[in-house]
Amino acid sequence: MPLEISDDAVNVFRRDGFLFPLRVMSAIEAESYRACLEAVEAERGSLTGKFRSLKHHLVMTWLDGLIRRPEILDPVAKVLGPDILCWSTSLLIKEPGDGAHVSWHQDLTYWGLEPGDVVTAWLALSPVTRQNGCMRMLRGSHASRLAHADTEDDSNLLSRGQTITTGIDEDKVVYLELEPGEISLHHGNTAHASDPNASDERRIGLAIRYIATRVHPTEGQDSAMLVRGVDRFEHFDAETRPTADFDTAAMTEHDRVMAVRRGVMMEKG
Ligand SMILES: O=C(O)CCC(=O)C(=O)O
């Protein structure tokens, strides 16, 4: 069922730089997506970690379907307009006690995309709580760019450990707890972070990065997948949808796309 979000909710997004929680599917559907994911993990090993988690929608048909769900795209379209590309997906899984965390950062600082019509829909496939390391956001921080420095930290899920060096006002920090089947939306410039999983349950999230078709790479070549509307700009190479999970055609497309992306190397894993 499509999800209507009100103009007030859109205004909250524009004011704060994020919006949550939005229920986009039942807990039972979320459970079935989680079962798909865990079946793949059982067969192929971990799908997450610093450099392993990107663009699995190019190799798994159920993820290709998920990123096109109208319940997710409708609220995204309220913010980005009718013509939408999926630029990336990222599986963000924290195992109990694995120490994985995300330092304070603004996505757009490193993604090489302009203008900033970039929204992440972050879908919970497990309960996501303060205890297991939910995201936290700095309200209103999308209005300006904050200084970042690269850090060496293997447990940081960000590829470069990019970290905001100053300007986090704890009074403006909001914790985004979610139930399975709920999403949060955040603007590409909103400062956010998350702590390690201190519970005994997995924390499973899927970040879907959507951009308006008018967005372009600031340098070099990049690719993306049209998921709604029309791409009148063609700033990105078109990606091919998978027709079977992990078949040769899908794996070849993933390799092709990741080779291009690795050249830019600003994403997180
Ligand atoms: O999953 C997390 O804890 C952080 C995710 C994140 O940084 C993002 O989706 O942009």
The ligand as an SDF file (V2000), in Angstrom:
LIG
                    3D

 10  9  0  0  0  0  0  0  0  0999 V2000
   24.0160    2.0080    9.7400 O   0  0  0  0  0  0  0  0  0  0  0  0
   24.6400    2.8400   10.3860 C   0  0  0  0  0  0  0  0  0  0  0  0
   24.8460    2.7140   11.5790 O   0  0  0  0  0  0  0  0  0  0  0  0
   25.1460    4.0930    9.7090 C   0  0  0  0  0  0  0  0  0  0  0  0
   24.6120    4.2130    8.3300 C   0  0  0  0  0  0  0  0  0  0  0  0
   25.0540    5.4130    7.5930 C   0  0  0  0  0  0  0  0  0  0  0  0
   26.0200    6.0620    7.9010 O   0  0  0  0  0  0  0  0  0  0  0  0
   24.2670    5.7940    6.4340 C   0  0  0  0  0  0  0  0  0  0  0  0
   23.3070    5.0860    6.0800 O   0  0  0  0  0  0  0  0  0  0  0  0
   24.5730    6.8240    5.7930 O   0  0  0  0  0  0  0  0  0  0  0  0
  1  2  2  0
  2  3  1  0
  2  4  1  0
  4  5  1  0
  5  6  1  0
  6  7  2  0
  6  8  1  0
  8  9  2  0
  8 10  1  0
M  END
$$$$
